[in-house]
């Protein structure tokens, strides 16, 4: 009886994995703007530097200027990065999505009841080789929140945070949907936190240390 139950569980997990894998293959192109060439990063695959220019609009770093390409990236991923680390990411992310599914369901219901609207919101972030990708988070802000500014640049941002959002932010639960971003291959379990697409100064600084050559992560290595 026990072996039969274990067998059923294994078969069910295999089916779920195959379905999720198929969905991941389908949504992967749109998650990196393959269907929107105009949204792609012109600096993808390039080494860059930050050029200050006070005549330009202030970016998400709070500075004025732009990125300038100074050459092509020469980073070549090794077998650990392309195979073993990816396998590690797939196993952990799939396990996390399955085990935490009740938490996802609870938070989904709470968010909708608290402030009706989309449960998940996306942000354009910088991925490996400066490729833009859509990062997913649980929505913690009210639907009336201005969408053209990052949270830290809003005037009195606390007024826009929902009751559920205050809780999930304080416990970092808004980051949980990024487990899906790991599963489809845009992020890794361990890596530098993904910067915003318009954090040009941060992007240039990370280039100095090769941080843009690897996938951004859910957790940073100690």
N, C-alpha and C positions, 0 to 999 in steps of 0.2 A: 504493500500500500504506500509506504513512504517513498520507495523507489519510483512508483508510478507518479506520485505527486511531483517529485523532483524532475522526472522526465517531462511532465506537462509544463512545469515552470521553465525548463531549459528551452523547450520548443517555442513557448510563448515569447521568451526573451529574444530568441533568434528571429522570429517573425517581426517583432517590434524593431529590432536592429535593422533588418532588411528594409522595412518600410521607411524608417527614419533616414537610412542611408540613401534611399531613392529620392526622398524629399530634399535631402541635402544637396544631391547632385543637381536637382532641378532648380533650386533657389540660389545656388552658389554664384552663377554668373551675374544675376541681378544684385547680389549682395556686394559685389565689387564694381558695380556700375558698367558691366559689359554692354548692357542695353542702352546706356546713356553716355556715349563717348565724350560729350561736352562736360560731364561731371567728373571725368577722370583727372588725376593729378598730372599736370604737365611736367612735374619734376620726378615722376616715377622712374626709378632706376638710375637716377642721377645723384652725384655728390653735390652738395649745396653749401652756400654760405649766406649769412644774413647781411643785407645792406640797409643801413638806416637811411630813412628819408622822411623828414618832418612834414613834407607836403602830402604824404599819403594818409589814408584812414588808419586809425588805431586798430590793431588786431587783437586777438584774444589774449596775447601776452601783455597787453597794455603798452605796447611800443609801436612806433611807426616805421615802416620799411617793407622790404620784400625779400624773397629768396632769389638767389642767382645761381645757376648751374655752373659748376667748375670742372665737370667731367662725368664720366660714367662710373657707376658702382662696379667694383671689381670683386665683390664678395661672391664666393662659390660655396654653396651649402654642402656639408659633408654628409656621409651616410648616417651619422647619428641624428643630425637635424632633419634629414629628409625621410628617414625610415623609423628609427627607434623612438625618437621624441614624438613623432606623429602618431605612432602606434600607442604610446603611452597616453597621449592626449585623447585619442579616440576611446580607449578603454575607460579612462577616468570620466570623461564627459558623458559618455553613454550611461555609465553607472550613476553619475550624479543626476542626470535627467530622470532616470527611472526611480531612484530612491527618493528624490525630492519632489516628485510629481504631486503628492498631496499638498505640499507647501505651495507649489505653483498654483494649484486649484484654489486653495484658501485665499492667497493674496490676490488672485484674479477677481474672486467674488467681492472681496473687501474693497478693492480699488473701484470697481464698477458701482458698488452701492454708495461709497463715499463721495464719488464725483463721476457721474456717468460719462463715458467716453472710452477711447482706446486704452487698453491695459498696457500695451507695450509702446514705447516710442524709440525712434532710432536717431542716431547722431552720426555724422560723417567723421570718421577718425582716420588717423594715419596708421597703416599696417606695414608689413614687411616690404622693404624696398620702396617705401613711401607710397604704396598703393592705397588709395582710399577704399574704405569698406564701411558697411553699415553696422554700427555697434548697437546692440539692443539692451534696453533697461526697462524695468517696471516703472510706469509713470508715477511720479511722486508730486507733480505740480498740477495745479488746477488748469482746466481747459482754457481759461481766460488769460493764462500767462503769455506775455510777449514771446514769440518764437524766434525773433531775430537777434536775441542776445543770450550769451551764456549766463548761467545762474549767478556767477560772481560779479557780473556787471549790471545786474538788475538793481533798481533802487528798492531797498527794503524787501529782499527776496523772500523773507519769512512769510509775508502776507499771501504768497502764492502756493505755499506748501500745504498739501491736504493733510488731514489727520492720519490717514493711513500712510501717506508719504513721509510724515515725520518719524513714524515708527520704523518703516522699512529703511529709511536713510540712516537712522541712528544705529541700526543693526546690519547695515550694508546689504540688506536683502534686495535692494533695487538692482544690484549687480548680477543676481542669479541668472537672468536670461543670457548672460554672456557665456554660460556653459554651452548654449547652442552655437554661439559664434566659434567656440573651440571645436565643437563637433564637426562643423562644416569646413573648418580649416582656416578661418581668418585670424584666429587667436590661438594661444597656447596656454596651458595651465600655468606655466612659469615664464615670465618675461617682463620687460618694461611696460608700465601702464600706457595704453594707447593715447597719444596726444590728439587734441582737436585738429581738424584740417587746417585751421587758420592760426595755429600757434607756430608761426614761422621761426621765431627766435629759438623755441624749444627744439624744433626740428633740426635747425642748424647746429645747435649745441650737441644734440644726440649723434649727429653725423661724425663729430670729432671722436667719438668713442665707439662707433660701430653699432650703436643701439638701434639704428634704423634697418640694419641688415637682418634682424631676427623678428619673428612674430611677436607682437605685443602680448602680454599675459594677463590673466586674472589675478595672479599673485606675483609679487616680486621676490626674487631669490635673496635670501638673507646674506 
